[in-house]
Amino acid sequence: MSAAGARRCGQPQQLHSWAYAQLRDQITYKAHAAGVPVQVIDPRNTSKTCHQCGHCDTANRRSQALFRCAGADGPATPTITPPPTSPHSDTPTTGPPNQPCL
């Protein structure tokens, strides 16, 4: 099958998402074996949704490195803290080498 034919059939999208699904399955498997709960969050719009007020707009993400909320609910704030949907939002995201961050 040619590359153009593969694009029409949707194969690149299936192959692209397969690695993430496999990674999620492995993380879920390992976490379950260790007794750690896993919360899967839909990645859609997470890069342009304010974690404080929930305002979702493309104007929020001015560049990959800069996020400022354009919502009317509050002042423009950078995303510094993890979103409140994270069950471990008070847990550090980095730790000693070779130690898991839970």
C-alpha positions, 0 to 999 in steps of 0.5 A: 500500500502506498503512503497516500493509501495508508493516510486514507485508511487511517493507519498512521493514526492507529499506529501513532496512538498504539504506543501511547495505549501500550504505555498506558496499559503497562503503567496501569498493569504495574500500578495495579500490581503495586496497589497504586490507583491510576486515574486516566485523564482525557488529554483533549484540550489539556494544553489550553485549559486553565487548571484554576478556572477551567477556561478553555481557549486557544489564546491561553497557550501563546507558545509551548512554553508560555501559558496565560489564562485569557478567561474573565474569571481571574487574572492571567496566571501561569500554570505552575501547580498540577491540575486539581484532577490529579489525585497526587497534586501535593506530591512532588513530580521528581524524586531521587534517582531510580525511585518512583514518584507516586 
